[in-house]
Amino acid sequence: MATHVISRRIQFIIQYIYDSHFPSKIKMLDFLKDQDFILSPRTLDRDIERIRADFGLEILYDKAKNGYYINQEESVKVSSFFKFIEIVAVADIFRESLRDSKRMLEYVTFDDSKTFKGIDYLKIILLSISQHRDLHFIHENFTNKTLKDYQITPLLLKEYENRWYVIGVPNGMLEIRTFGIDRITKVSLGQQSKINKAFFENELNVFDSIIGLDYENKKPIKITLLINELHVNYLRSLPIHHSQVIHDLKNKDGHYFVDFYLVPNYEFKTQVLKMGKSAVVVSPDVFKEEIKVILKETLERYS
């Protein structure tokens, strides 16, 4: 069977287990049959073992619930994995569509073609991270309009709003920096890095507690918003942070309480402001006052 077909089958298995509530083996086999994949129970077992070995996702069986689940504590970063699966799936769709019709791109529009600049460097950056080697490149500073040579130890590759960034430690420094790959050129691999990645684990973990790239080394806090039903539907389909929790109970006006546990950096404040009158900050008071000040200053500029 073709590798492409196998990869689609694996994607279906992972996604079904993730979306379902402890599906049994029979339900999984029935679902796969509906997707035109007829498997034996033994083949499904082998696929699950392959998922563990190749992708680092620990799929376990719960006897009490008679079903399978993804152990997120023992797996790779699950949210990042599903973002990767989404990218692969979209690429597959485009490849198949282009094969069927060369005019397919006439019916597709992208938000901004510049978001793809530098994407050809992803492979070498990932290789540098996995082999713990230095990375050399020239970085363009848009603010100062300057070009500068860098040698860094890359630690993390991050995507935000369709743009990719490499996060690493520049040579001679003891703090991490972020570089947009659309602003780097002449990328090459260097020697084995002498930087101990474990020394920067706490700083890297901060990125799990923020939206985007505005790095603030602060402790995350619980923030509660009150959001109308229409906008809650958008948050359900596309959460703005992995800590997002939408409560089932509504208030008397039919609005939902939505909790976040994060560092309220610039990007999160922007997300709150983008919701406009659809959202109100409930707590904590200090964050509520901060948003009120921003809104007040904005209104004053229109007076």
C-alpha positions as CSV (number, residue, x, y, z in Angstrom):
1,M,0.0,0.0,0.0
2,A,1.3,3.5,-0.8
3,T,2.9,5.5,1.9
4,H,0.5,8.3,1.3
5,V,-2.5,6.1,1.9
6,I,-0.9,4.7,5.1
7,S,-0.3,8.2,6.4
8,R,-3.9,9.2,5.8
9,R,-5.0,6.1,7.7
10,I,-2.7,7.0,10.6
11,Q,-4.1,10.5,10.6
12,F,-7.7,9.2,10.8
13,I,-6.8,6.9,13.7
14,I,-5.1,9.6,15.7
15,Q,-7.8,12.2,15.1
16,Y,-10.7,9.7,15.9
17,I,-9.1,8.8,19.2
18,Y,-8.5,12.4,20.0
19,D,-12.0,13.6,19.2
20,S,-13.9,10.6,20.6
21,H,-14.6,9.6,24.2
22,F,-12.6,6.4,24.8
23,P,-13.6,4.7,21.5
24,S,-13.5,0.9,21.5
25,K,-11.6,-1.1,18.9
26,I,-14.8,-2.1,17.2
27,K,-15.9,1.6,16.9
28,M,-12.5,2.5,15.5
29,L,-12.6,-0.3,12.9
30,D,-16.2,0.7,11.9
31,F,-15.1,4.4,11.6
32,L,-12.1,3.4,9.4
33,K,-14.3,1.2,7.3
34,D,-16.5,4.3,6.6
35,Q,-13.3,6.0,5.4
36,D,-12.6,3.1,3.0
37,F,-9.9,1.5,5.2
38,I,-10.8,-2.1,6.0
39,L,-8.5,-3.3,8.7
40,S,-8.2,-6.4,10.9
41,P,-7.9,-5.9,14.7
42,R,-4.3,-7.0,14.5
43,T,-3.5,-4.4,11.8
44,L,-5.1,-1.7,14.0
45,D,-2.9,-2.9,16.9
46,R,0.2,-2.6,14.7
47,D,-0.9,0.9,13.6
48,I,-1.2,2.0,17.2
49,E,2.3,0.7,18.0
50,R,3.6,2.5,15.0
51,I,2.0,5.7,16.2
52,R,3.8,5.3,19.6
53,A,7.1,4.6,17.9
54,D,7.1,7.1,15.1
55,F,5.2,10.0,16.5
56,G,5.6,9.8,20.3
57,L,1.9,9.7,21.0
58,E,1.1,7.3,23.8
59,I,-2.2,5.7,22.9
60,L,-3.4,3.6,25.8
61,Y,-6.4,1.3,26.6
62,D,-8.6,2.0,29.6
63,K,-10.2,-1.2,30.8
64,A,-12.7,0.5,33.0
65,K,-14.0,2.6,30.0
66,N,-13.4,-0.1,27.4
67,G,-11.7,2.3,25.0
68,Y,-8.6,4.0,23.9
69,Y,-7.2,7.5,24.7
70,I,-4.1,9.6,24.2
71,N,-2.1,10.0,27.4
72,Q,-1.1,13.7,27.0
73,E,1.3,13.7,29.9
74,E,3.4,10.9,28.4
75,S,3.1,12.1,24.8
76,V,4.8,14.8,22.7
77,K,3.2,18.2,22.7
78,V,-0.2,17.1,21.4
79,S,-1.5,20.5,20.2
80,S,1.7,21.0,18.1
81,F,1.3,17.5,16.6
82,F,-2.2,18.2,15.4
83,K,-1.1,21.5,13.9
84,F,1.5,19.4,12.0
85,I,-1.2,16.9,10.9
86,E,-3.3,19.9,9.7
87,I,-0.4,21.2,7.6
88,V,0.2,17.7,6.1
89,A,-3.5,17.2,5.4
90,V,-3.8,20.6,3.6
91,A,-0.7,19.8,1.6
92,D,-2.2,16.5,0.6
93,I,-5.4,18.1,-0.6
94,F,-3.5,20.7,-2.7
95,R,-1.3,18.0,-4.2
96,E,-4.3,15.8,-5.2
97,S,-6.2,18.8,-6.5
98,L,-3.3,20.1,-8.6
99,R,-2.9,16.6,-10.1
100,D,-6.6,16.6,-11.0
101,S,-6.8,20.1,-12.3
102,K,-3.9,22.5,-13.1
103,R,-6.4,25.4,-12.8
104,M,-7.0,24.7,-9.1
105,L,-5.0,27.7,-7.8
106,E,-7.4,30.0,-9.8
107,Y,-10.0,29.1,-7.1
108,V,-7.8,29.6,-4.1
109,T,-6.7,32.9,-2.5
110,F,-4.1,33.3,0.3
111,D,-4.1,36.0,2.9
112,D,-0.6,37.1,2.2
113,S,2.0,35.4,0.1
114,K,4.8,36.9,2.1
115,T,4.0,34.5,5.0
116,F,5.7,31.8,3.0
117,K,9.0,33.6,2.7
118,G,11.8,31.6,4.3
119,I,9.7,28.4,4.7
120,D,12.4,26.5,2.7
121,Y,14.6,26.9,5.8
122,L,12.4,24.9,8.0
123,K,14.1,21.6,7.2
124,I,17.6,22.8,8.0
125,I,16.4,24.5,11.2
126,L,14.7,21.3,12.4
127,L,17.9,19.4,11.5
128,S,20.0,21.8,13.5
129,I,17.6,21.5,16.6
130,S,17.5,17.7,16.4
131,Q,21.2,17.3,16.1
132,H,22.0,20.1,18.6
133,R,24.2,22.0,16.1
134,D,24.8,25.7,15.7
135,L,22.9,27.6,13.0
136,H,24.5,30.4,11.0
137,F,22.5,33.0,9.1
138,I,22.2,36.7,8.2
139,H,19.3,38.5,9.9
140,E,17.6,41.7,8.7
141,N,16.4,44.1,11.3
142,F,13.4,46.0,9.9
143,T,13.5,48.7,12.5
144,N,17.2,49.6,12.1
145,K,17.4,48.6,8.5
146,T,20.6,46.6,9.1
147,L,21.9,43.2,8.3
148,K,23.8,41.2,11.0
149,D,25.5,37.8,11.0
150,Y,24.3,35.4,13.7
151,Q,25.4,32.1,15.1
152,I,22.8,30.6,17.4
153,T,21.9,27.4,19.2
154,P,18.3,26.9,18.0
155,L,16.0,25.4,20.6
156,L,12.5,25.8,19.3
157,L,10.6,26.3,16.0
158,K,7.4,28.2,16.5
159,E,4.5,29.1,14.2
160,Y,2.3,32.1,15.0
161,E,-0.4,33.6,12.6
162,N,1.0,31.7,9.6
163,R,4.6,33.0,10.2
164,W,7.5,30.8,11.4
165,Y,10.1,31.8,14.0
166,V,13.2,30.1,15.3
167,I,14.0,30.6,19.0
168,G,17.5,30.1,20.2
169,V,20.5,31.3,22.1
170,P,22.9,33.6,20.2
171,N,26.7,32.9,20.5
172,G,28.1,34.8,23.5
173,M,24.7,35.4,25.2
174,L,22.9,33.7,28.0
175,E,19.3,34.5,27.0
176,I,17.0,33.3,24.3
177,R,16.1,35.4,21.2
178,T,13.4,35.1,18.5
179,F,14.1,35.4,14.8
180,G,11.4,35.5,12.0
181,I,12.5,33.1,9.3
182,D,11.2,35.5,6.7
183,R,14.0,37.9,7.7
184,I,16.9,35.4,7.6
185,T,19.1,34.4,4.6
186,K,22.2,32.4,3.9
187,V,21.3,29.7,6.5
188,S,23.9,27.0,7.2
189,L,24.6,24.3,9.8
190,G,27.5,24.7,12.1
191,Q,29.4,22.6,14.7
192,Q,27.9,20.7,17.7
193,S,26.6,23.3,20.1
194,K,28.2,23.7,23.6
195,I,25.0,25.2,24.9
196,N,23.1,23.1,27.5
197,K,19.5,23.2,26.4
198,A,18.3,22.2,29.9
199,F,19.6,25.5,31.2
200,F,16.9,27.3,29.2
201,E,14.0,24.9,29.8
202,N,12.2,27.4,32.2
203,E,12.4,30.2,29.6
204,L,11.1,27.9,26.8
205,N,8.3,26.8,29.0
206,V,7.1,30.4,29.2
207,F,6.0,30.0,25.5
208,D,3.3,27.5,26.7
209,S,1.9,30.3,28.9
210,I,1.6,33.0,26.3
211,I,-0.1,33.7,23.0
212,G,2.3,34.5,20.2
213,L,5.9,35.7,20.8
214,D,5.7,38.6,23.2
215,Y,7.9,37.0,25.8
216,E,7.2,38.0,29.4
217,N,8.9,36.0,32.1
218,K,5.9,36.2,34.5
219,K,3.7,33.6,36.2
220,P,0.5,32.8,34.4
221,I,-2.8,33.9,36.0
222,K,-6.4,32.9,35.6
223,I,-8.4,35.3,33.5
224,T,-12.2,35.0,33.1
225,L,-14.1,36.6,30.2
226,L,-17.9,36.8,29.6
227,I,-18.5,36.2,25.9
228,N,-21.7,36.2,23.9
229,E,-23.0,33.0,22.3
230,L,-22.0,34.0,18.7
231,H,-18.4,34.6,19.5
232,V,-18.2,31.5,21.7
233,N,-18.9,29.5,18.6
234,Y,-15.8,30.9,17.0
235,L,-13.7,30.1,20.1
236,R,-15.0,26.5,20.1
237,S,-13.9,26.1,16.5
238,L,-10.6,27.9,16.9
239,P,-9.4,28.3,20.5
240,I,-7.0,31.2,21.1
241,H,-4.9,29.3,23.7
242,H,-4.7,25.7,24.8
243,S,-5.7,26.7,28.4
244,Q,-9.1,28.0,27.2
245,V,-12.1,26.5,29.0
246,I,-15.7,27.4,28.0
247,H,-18.1,26.7,30.8
248,D,-21.5,25.1,29.9
249,L,-23.6,27.4,32.2
250,K,-24.7,30.8,30.8
251,N,-25.5,34.0,32.7
252,K,-29.0,35.6,32.6
253,D,-28.2,37.3,29.3
254,G,-27.1,34.0,27.7
255,H,-23.4,34.8,27.7
256,Y,-20.7,32.2,28.6
257,F,-17.9,32.4,31.1
258,V,-14.6,31.5,29.4
259,D,-11.4,30.9,31.5
260,F,-7.8,31.3,30.4
261,Y,-4.7,30.4,32.4
262,L,-1.8,32.3,30.9
263,V,0.5,35.4,31.0
264,P,-1.6,38.3,29.6
265,N,0.9,39.6,27.1
266,Y,0.4,42.1,24.3
267,E,-1.0,39.4,21.9
268,F,-3.6,38.2,24.4
269,K,-4.7,41.8,25.1
270,T,-5.0,42.3,21.4
271,Q,-7.2,39.1,21.1
272,V,-9.5,40.4,23.9
273,L,-9.8,43.9,22.2
274,K,-10.5,42.2,18.8
275,M,-13.6,40.7,20.3
276,G,-15.0,44.2,20.9
277,K,-18.4,44.3,22.6
278,S,-18.7,40.5,22.3
279,A,-16.5,40.1,25.4
280,V,-16.1,41.6,28.8
281,V,-13.3,41.0,31.3
282,V,-14.7,39.6,34.6
283,S,-11.5,39.0,36.5
284,P,-9.0,39.7,37.8
285,D,-9.6,43.3,38.5
286,V,-6.1,44.4,37.6
287,F,-6.4,43.0,34.1
288,K,-9.9,44.4,33.8
289,E,-8.6,47.9,34.6
290,E,-5.8,47.5,32.1
291,I,-8.2,46.8,29.3
292,K,-10.4,49.7,30.4
293,V,-7.5,52.1,30.2
294,I,-6.6,50.9,26.7
295,L,-10.2,51.4,25.6
296,K,-10.4,54.8,27.2
297,E,-7.2,56.0,25.6
298,T,-8.4,54.7,22.2
299,L,-11.7,56.6,22.6
300,E,-9.9,59.8,23.5
301,R,-7.9,59.6,20.2
302,Y,-11.3,59.8,18.4
303,S,-12.6,62.8,20.4
